Amino acid sequence: MNRAASDGLRSTYGGPLSTIVPRRYAVKAAPERQLRLLDLQAIDTRLSQIAHARSHLPELAEIADLQHKAGLLDDQLVRARTEVDDIAREMARADADVQQVRERAARDRARLDAGTGTSKELTAIQHELESLARRQRDLEDVELEIMERSEAAQSDVRELERGRAELGERITALEASRDDRLKDLAFEETGVSGPRAGLLGEIGDELVGLYDKIRATSGIGAAALTRRRCGGCQLELNQIELNRIAAAPADEVLRCEECRRILVRTPESGL
């Protein structure tokens, strides 16, 4: 609008242009209903805090971390137990090999002791016994090495099982603490939310609708004007705005010029 047009409007309406601009605040509500908005906001603020506390319990992060570690330990346990089983099968094969050599040597020794057969046959048996003895020693060395690996693998399994059990106990304790805390929060939530339905009825659908719309975007739908300061954005209002608020009808629902929240006048507003 140019200056001439502005001056024309001033002369036509007999006052500054700001006085003829349509009011922004179409919603009307009795002062006591507006004050009840602060009670509603207090309830909703606490309910939001409870919801935040529920989703940010310290136990939740620790449980998630320990469960991740438990999963890694479970994988290690599977591998360690598989190794123990593999070594056990290897040991069984080694035992069978040793037993087979011992049985063959026992048969040869029995034939040699009986002295049956030719001298050449008995000499061959003697050489075979010596060969079997070397073979048995080699197999027993292998068997010993397998036993040592088996003991080490079983020790690893026991250590992993001990660590996994301790981890499980810690998780169980944290889950119990989490559940207790969630139970406390649920109890508080029930108590805090109890009066909310009654407040909605006292405030009225139109004002509640405006409040909910604002709160959905900013988290706070209504704030008190206290000592010339908006309780929502915490900014101090300038004198022009304070004068406008002081001149507004008591039933006019005001909005903060900065944060656009519903601004509720109180005896401490400083108007």
RALIN-V431680 format. One record per pair of residues at least 24 apart in sequence whose ideal C-beta (glycine too) atoms are under 8 Angstrom apart, sorted by the first residue. I is the first residue (numbers start at 1). J is the second residue. If there is no record, write none. Layout:
i: [I:I]
j: [J:J]
//
This chain:
i: [23:24:25:25:25:25:25:27:27:27:27:28:28:28:29:29:29:29:29:29:30:30:31:31:31:33:33:33:33:34:34:34:34:34:34:35:35:36:36:36:37:37:37:37:37:37:37:38:38:38:38:38:39:39:40:40:40:40:40:40:40:40:41:41:41:41:41:41:43:43:43:43:43:44:44:44:45:46:47:47:47:48:50:50:50:50:53:54:54:57:57:57:59:59:59:59:59:60:62:63:63:63:63:66:66:66:66:67:69:70:70:70:70:73:73:73:73:74:76:77:77:77:77:80:80:80:80:81:83:83:84:84:84:84:87:87:87:87:88:90:91:91:91:91:94:94:94:94:95:97:98:98:98:98:101:101:101:101:102:104:105:105:105:105:108:207:210:210:211:214:214:214:218:218:218:220:221:221:222:222:222:222:223:223:223:223:223:223:224:224:224:224:224:225:225:225:225:225:225:225:225:226:226:226:226:227:227:227:228:228:230:230:230:230:230:232:232:232:232:233:233:233:235:242:242:245:245:246]
j: [252:255:248:252:253:254:255:206:207:210:253:251:252:253:203:204:206:207:251:253:250:251:250:251:265:202:203:204:207:207:222:253:262:264:265:264:266:199:202:203:203:207:211:221:222:262:264:222:223:224:264:266:195:199:196:199:200:203:208:211:221:222:211:215:220:221:222:223:192:193:195:196:199:196:215:221:220:192:189:192:193:219:185:188:189:192:185:182:185:178:181:182:174:175:177:178:181:178:174:171:174:175:178:167:170:171:174:171:167:164:167:168:171:160:163:164:167:164:160:157:160:161:164:153:156:157:160:157:153:156:150:153:154:157:146:149:150:153:150:146:143:146:147:150:139:142:143:146:143:139:136:139:140:143:132:135:136:139:136:132:129:132:133:136:132:253:253:262:262:260:261:262:259:260:261:261:261:262:261:262:263:264:256:259:261:262:263:264:263:264:266:268:269:254:263:264:265:266:269:270:271:266:268:269:270:268:269:270:269:270:256:258:259:261:263:256:259:261:263:258:259:261:259:270:271:269:271:271]
//
